[in-house]
Amino acid sequence: MNLWLTRLKEPVPAGLETPAELARFELSRAFPDVQVELAEQSAMGEGYRIDPLPGGSIRITGGSTGVLYGAYRLILDRFCGETAAAVESAPKYALRMIDCWDNPDGTIERGYAGRSLFFRDGKLSWDPLRIRELGRLLASAGLNVLCINNVNVHFPAQLLLEDDLPALSALAEAFRPFGVRLMVSVDFSQPMRSGIPTADPLDPAVREWWKQTAGRVWAEIPDLAGFLVKADSEGRPGPFTYGRNHADGANMLAEAVAPYGGTVVWRCFVYNCRQDWRDTKTDRPKAAWENYAFLDGEFAANVILQVKHGPFDFQVREPLSPLLLGMKKTKLAMELQLAQEYTGHQIDLYTMIPMWKELYEELPADSIMSLAAVSNLGDDANYTGHPLAAVNLYTYGLLAWDPGTDPEEAVARWCRLTYGFAPAQEKALTSLLLSSRRIYEKYTAPLGIGWMVNPHDHYGPNPSGYEYDLWGTYHKADRNAVGIDRTEAGTGYLAQYPEEIAKKYRDPNTCPDLYLLFYHRLSYTFRMRDGRTLIQRIYDDHFEGLEETRAMAGALTGLPFPEPDAGVIRERMEKQLYNAREWCDIINTFFHRLSGIPDERGRTIYD
Amino acid sequence: MNLWLTRLKEPVPAGLETPAELARFELSRAFPDVQVELAEQSAMGEGYRIDPLPGGSIRITGGSTGVLYGAYRLILDRFCGETAAAVESAPKYALRMIDCWDNPDGTIERGYAGRSLFFRDGKLSWDPLRIRELGRLLASAGLNVLCINNVNVHFPAQLLLEDDLPALSALAEAFRPFGVRLMVSVDFSQPMRSGIPTADPLDPAVREWWKQTAGRVWAEIPDLAGFLVKADSEGRPGPFTYGRNHADGANMLAEAVAPYGGTVVWRCFVYNCRQDWRDTKTDRPKAAWENYAFLDGEFAANVILQVKHGPFDFQVREPLSPLLLGMKKTKLAMELQLAQEYTGHQIDLYTMIPMWKELYEELPADSIMSLAAVSNLGDDANYTGHPLAAVNLYTYGLLAWDPGTDPEEAVARWCRLTYGFAPAQEKALTSLLLSSRRIYEKYTAPLGIGWMVNPHDHYGPNPSGYEYDLWGTYHKADRNAVGIDRTEAGTGYLAQYPEEIAKKYRDPNTCPDLYLLFYHRLSYTFRMRDGRTLIQRIYDDHFEGLEETRAMAGALTGLPFPEPDAGVIRERMEKQLYNAREWCDIINTFFHRLSGIPDERGRTIYD
């Protein structure tokens, strides 16, 4: 099984050393009867040009990895039945990253597709065949950086820079023909493992330790992409311990890796995770901006700040993080999450590209210089747990190459490559996948409020599960109203945006419906623009979401998926139906108990 | 450290073989100058008589264990400063049990005092010194049966009847001088480990397997007290799998152990733990009665049904289980829980004997023939985690010996033995311990409603944590009212009681306040007998509970506890103060958000 590459029947053999060699192998097997000429032009880097030549042969011109991307483009276009017109392409972003949250013991934080492909029993350990299969998947989707370990770096993950460095180097080598470079999550306090009494980024011994370490690491892996860092977040060590700011921390590492062309990717997921629920002054969505915006311009040239797409944490509906708009003098990456932590655990269907496109409506593509996505991969036979979750990995790759990617075309292309259905069936599946996010949104937390989820595992409804907890994620629903006022009259979060964005959300009477409860505290009898009350809209969405899930299940049953996909899809759809019913009924009951307002249409709400 | 036996300075030596030998050792060290004569009369069993003799010597007459109980009685009376008048005593119940929920890996289910004293790394493993210390504690409190493994019998606990039987026998031998007999929790499906394809209690091969097994076990441990069984409960195997009832299951085991004088203790904690929260017909408190009452008279003579004291699961306030009153032709044990699962995790102070005495107000002592209590023990240096939690172990022993025990005297005796404070301090500590349960009750779930606790770990507030879950524990609070009507007009639970009890609770206008929300669904404006509304009573109780906790903390600070107790008490009291504030504020906020009714006295309730 090789997901959207099912028609590449022959496994990639061992022993190929460069992307060009791999490209030749793939082309020779895909089109044994077509002559394809590779012309390497190193200045083109990852870009390529495909030219049909007289006589039916084809030339792919590109940089050392560009020829490989061109080869996959040609192969997949032809698999899709597209004729070979001349085409030229280069990626928008130089770093198109997959961040794995894999732990040395083989577990994956927020992993829903089995265990780690890279780690077992505390050590790096992999199946070379699967690594080549994975490399092929990544390259064919245009992805070029793989951070293989969890950003929460717990022992013995530190050994990747110590005793396990030779193994890490071997893994980097395995990915090299695919144009995939490794990145490593590092422990900011790691110098203290070498007897240095501090991890203060301004301490000379600490700086020297990181320089030495970078030297050792890049000597083994000259093309290592860099270090990924989660600092001062959810218990992780960081510069705050020493009274330093995050520019101090990031720049110290940047200096160490700069001689080798390394990058420091510094995550901006910093907030008070010990908030008192009684405290109404603190508003967690404001945290990233408050911790970073004032440092704009202070970061070294090889530092990228990696900012989650929304101000909370990968909820179904969040506005674009204001930090992505507010640091013009800093290199930024936007972080997405393929792992369906809050979006159905790769049980419920949830195709993400419609959501990503919404983000780009407010984010000019030039605001950022990289995309990153938390991996949805594991060692399940199908890599992503749910066979249809692979669409998120593939379309993420297309988006990272070209943010202008059309969602419908991208999803249809994935369907065609993966299943090769007849046109009506392909259309049905495409449409179903494109609608799946909105359906999931309808039956879960209403209108941008988020967080009504079971704590810890984040699957299934729990309307007040986080209400009195330390995480800063409150809805404050009472018998009259629900939500937090985040305008300037409330917590002031909205003031972090440029006015052209802020003005769209400020007035509840003009704020887009789906963001209403993110930005406003509203009475249940608030009259929405379509004439419905807020409470009626909540009921309607939930009943509709459940009905649409049932319809989706019916439609899926009618599609000719091959085994084993058919069985897995059926079994997961059963679970999604159960989940959707729980969500629908529990959310409706929760608000009905509070508001006392019946459903206008008399549908069953349980007491 | 030996808790209430601090004045027995010398450890019990190895090598003592009988209770009489142990009694002589203890008496010789406690009163080197007094001649105490032991006169064994086997017909007296566990009973004893203490007679002062002319010339200052003393005679203790009793059965083989009775002389030991007499010796501890004499020693502890004298330590308490009581003069030696003639006294005669015998235990009310023949089985005075401690049920440990220890797992072979050394963890303890619902354990809050460290790890197991009996198991490590999958095997029986113990420190002989600590076993003798524990035996001394149990014997001095009059306790005589110790079930050492969790009623949830997961592999490899089954090995206790297989490869680990010799080790179990050695442990039984270690406890023998203390008059403590072991009991073992067994896996109802254990015959299937020997290749028998069923555990059907009516299957001849199954019956034969248990007979053979009992023969093997009792050959090694002739005084084993019996088997404890949790069947068909929370995923455990049992007779229901085979279409048999619990009399079939229990009697089959009873037949196997009868030749050796063994007892089968069969737990009645059977209910639907996969309930749909939408289902208002099922009411979990009715379950034990429904599963067992119709079997009254069907159980063999050596079967004891062990019934939790309340119909739910060890909540702070539950009525007496109706099953304890409804099986006149069946031997019953009442199960208490020293482990503070729902009652503060041995962090919050919670002295239980006032609660136990309330149970006896409705339970004639002759209704049951045994008491059992889930252990609060672990390998912490002080055995019970919180030094003051030891009062529950000691007073449980007094109650199991004599249900007429006076709570205040029992607690005062424990204080005097443990700390030997001056009279005013002893009185303060006694009073504080006696009040601790009511204080805890005040700041937690109101008026008998229970369950507003964090799921799984059961510490800290979570008003709706179980509201939409599968466990059958719902309060259904809405904007107008809270609670479940369990009268005949509601779920009918009340009909399981004799009328003389039912009539006390039926009418909300006469139902005792503290049970109001267990039995009734009431509006927040319901007017209680003292003139307060229900909602005001909820607010008042919570503010008072928090204030009283603060007062308790202050009072504790003034008492001259020795170290290490003082430090542990201080640290746990800090945590209790935090917990009490969380409970107070969260419960008040929860009900204020629902009801919209302000506190009449204007105290702070957070929005």
Interface residues (C-beta under 8 A of the other chain):
Chain A: W277 R278 T280 P461 N462 P463 S464 G465 Y468 K476 A477 D478 R479 N480 E582 D585 I586 T589 H592 R593 L594 S595 G596 Y606 D607
Chain B: W277 R278 T280 P461 N462 P463 S464 G465 Y468 K476 A477 D478 R479 N480 E582 D585 I586 T589 H592 R593 L594 S595 G596 Y606 D607
